Amino acid sequence: MDVLELLKKYSTEVDREIGKALDTVDPEELHDASKHLIKAGGKKIRPSLVLLSSEAVGGSVEGALKTAAAVELIHTFSLIHDDIMDQDEMRRGLPSVHTIWGEPMAILAGDIIFSLAFELVTQTHNEDIPSKRVVEALKTVVDACIKICEGQAFDMSFEGKFDVQEKEYMNMIYKKTAALIAAATKAGAILGGGSEEQVKALAEYGRLIGMAFQIQDDYLDVVSEETAIGKPVGSDIVKGKMTLMVVHALSKASAEDEEVLISILNENDEKNVEKAIKIFEKYGSINYTHDIALKNVQKAKKLLIAVEDSPSKQGLSLLADFVLQRSH
Amino acid sequence: MDVLELLKKYSTEVDREIGKALDTVDPEELHDASKHLIKAGGKKIRPSLVLLSSEAVGGSVEGALKTAAAVELIHTFSLIHDDIMDQDEMRRGLPSVHTIWGEPMAILAGDIIFSLAFELVTQTHNEDIPSKRVVEALKTVVDACIKICEGQAFDMSFEGKFDVQEKEYMNMIYKKTAALIAAATKAGAILGGGSEEQVKALAEYGRLIGMAFQIQDDYLDVVSEETAIGKPVGSDIVKGKMTLMVVHALSKASAEDEEVLISILNENDEKNVEKAIKIFEKYGSINYTHDIALKNVQKAKKLLIAVEDSPSKQGLSLLADFVLQRSH
């Protein structure tokens, strides 16, 4: 089974649900602004994880479909608002929502997408799914939303700060990225009727691949070819972004190397990217980062023992590996 | 029974729930930004309506308390984001959130307050309240959130537009203001275990007083003393804001008066406020506006026949009258 084919299979159904939800939005300008980023694509990894998790515990795609669409909408909402906060002008190869419609309309587009996400979860209707489970799924998704906001606030608070500890960094990426992925697998398992043990295992599987997802992103920024992740090598360094490599290198470096690395991160220029990478290499920070991503994926795959063998379980295993192969 | 005392009685309990929810927010800056507007006060009309509606159909305060807090949080979220969109620097006598913490942190504060609101509803736990009702309450609240976003988008789209029809204006204020008040009374009635008829009646009561609330606001801008609503007389005229009086006067006025009124609304200056008010008087727009607010309140009170006599019913009746007495 090819991962991209697997994702495509699910994304058609998810797209249909999302389309139905967004089509109701009025007035026209808000409608268009709300659809923009969804139309731009995205691999639909998160909703596929909801559906695979539901199936893996013996549930249906149908019963989890609205929640799958909701999780993708929550991801979309957070991208739109993050782009405003970070003043990012491009997203998925297109101008970001606020670049086209202005900040007020982009704030509103995010807000209504967020609202529609919750509406979708409450619309879960399937004779086999009791309301109690719907409330549990909602709790799971809401909890992730709270964490996403906190994660973004931590991320913003790290700007220009070079004494971030690994534990703080891990907490930030957990909240900003991994929490929603963990909520995807957990909500899928809940709606699918998984046992308490299965729900717990799939939630942890989601958290681990979510962490790996972000850490691999940090890693690929330095080692990949431009074409592989769609942005120039070392762009995080140019932006002075906190990454696991930076956190690791700063914790190990000599006073002199620390000073050099900080000054490169502060200069917002690509001329010393190679020099920064040399420092990462010197302290083993690149391998360290890759190792952590790899170990998280291995641990995640082991947790799948909680569910019986099935094509969906195989899909979850493939998606875990996929996290290491690419970026967003 | 005095209305302000009634509101105070409920607001203590609601404040405690809101405080508990917001205290969990991390990091500190986001925590402080999120608490700012709540600390500034507010009359807590919306959460009181949730609690009164629950009691009026025979339910408890306790079972509806989390949802009451949630409705106030949703109102707060919308104020924070609206202030960014409208570039309003003051709110409740204090600098608005974005004025103190900047737009990115204010966007996030709104987002996390919004998330916490939904978390609160999902935390409804009371042996007497089945999950099915919690899902229904959630649907009700979510539906209002979608409408709030649409209402704000319509409001923004009216800027500088002077051919807004009364029907369009009514739809805008329904979505922007009345929908959440209708959701408050409806969700309260659902959680309290009201009959289908009672839920419908209380939802409509909420919609009507919500409409009256906004229309009375339009009216008070022109007739009240500065002290009564805390803003100078005619401030909506200075801002060129679309109000029911403007919509009515423009639909009735001679070509000449129409031109004068539009040019006053466009000039953003207080020097011709009196002249605009004269035009409103000439076409009966002030009385028209007041009449509509009054009629909505009368209709709303009649709907209370759906519930048995009780102190809570009396409270709902008093709150309906209260809408005509003051502004925000």
Contacts between the chains, C-beta under 8 A, distances in Angstrom:
chain1	res1	chain2	res2	distance
A	25	B	146	8.0
A	25	B	150	7.0
A	26	B	150	5.2
A	26	B	153	7.7
A	26	B	154	7.7
A	27	B	150	7.1
A	27	B	153	5.5
A	27	B	154	5.7
A	27	B	157	5.6
A	29	B	153	6.6
A	29	B	157	6.6
A	30	B	149	7.0
A	30	B	150	6.6
A	30	B	153	4.0
A	81	B	107	5.5
A	81	B	108	7.6
A	81	B	111	6.3
A	84	B	103	7.6
A	84	B	104	7.4
A	84	B	107	6.3
A	85	B	103	7.7
A	85	B	104	3.8
A	85	B	107	6.1
A	85	B	108	7.2
A	86	B	104	7.9
A	103	B	84	7.6
A	103	B	85	7.7
A	103	B	103	7.5
A	104	B	84	7.4
A	104	B	85	3.8
A	104	B	86	7.9
A	104	B	156	6.4
A	105	B	153	7.3
A	105	B	156	7.6
A	107	B	81	5.5
A	107	B	84	6.3
A	107	B	85	6.1
A	107	B	107	6.2
A	108	B	81	7.6
A	108	B	85	7.2
A	108	B	149	5.3
A	108	B	152	6.0
A	108	B	153	5.6
A	110	B	111	7.7
A	111	B	81	6.3
A	111	B	110	7.7
A	111	B	114	7.3
A	111	B	145	7.7
A	111	B	149	4.9
A	112	B	146	6.1
A	112	B	149	3.8
A	112	B	150	7.0
A	114	B	111	7.3
A	114	B	114	6.6
A	115	B	142	5.9
A	115	B	145	4.0
A	115	B	146	4.6
A	115	B	149	6.3
A	116	B	146	6.4
A	118	B	118	5.8
A	118	B	138	7.1
A	118	B	142	4.7
A	118	B	145	7.6
A	119	B	139	7.2
A	119	B	142	4.7
A	119	B	143	6.9
A	119	B	146	6.5
A	122	B	135	5.6
A	122	B	138	5.1
A	122	B	139	4.6
A	122	B	142	6.1
A	123	B	139	7.8
A	130	B	131	7.2
A	131	B	130	7.1
A	131	B	131	3.9
A	131	B	132	4.2
A	131	B	134	7.2
A	131	B	135	4.9
A	132	B	131	4.3
A	134	B	131	7.3
A	134	B	135	5.5
A	135	B	122	5.6
A	135	B	131	4.9
A	135	B	134	5.5
A	135	B	135	6.4
A	135	B	138	8.0
A	138	B	118	7.1
A	138	B	122	5.0
A	138	B	135	8.0
A	138	B	138	6.7
A	139	B	119	7.2
A	139	B	122	4.6
A	139	B	123	7.8
A	142	B	115	5.9
A	142	B	118	4.7
A	142	B	119	4.7
A	142	B	122	6.1
A	143	B	119	6.9
A	145	B	111	7.7
A	145	B	115	4.0
A	145	B	118	7.6
A	146	B	25	7.9
A	146	B	112	6.0
A	146	B	115	4.6
A	146	B	116	6.4
A	146	B	119	6.5
A	149	B	30	7.0
A	149	B	108	5.3
A	149	B	111	4.9
A	149	B	112	3.8
A	149	B	115	6.4
A	150	B	25	7.0
A	150	B	26	5.2
A	150	B	27	7.1
A	150	B	30	6.6
A	150	B	112	7.0
A	152	B	108	6.0
A	153	B	26	7.7
A	153	B	27	5.5
A	153	B	29	6.6
A	153	B	30	4.0
A	153	B	105	7.3
A	153	B	108	5.6
A	154	B	26	7.7
A	154	B	27	5.7
A	156	B	104	6.4
A	156	B	105	7.5
A	157	B	27	5.6
A	157	B	29	6.7
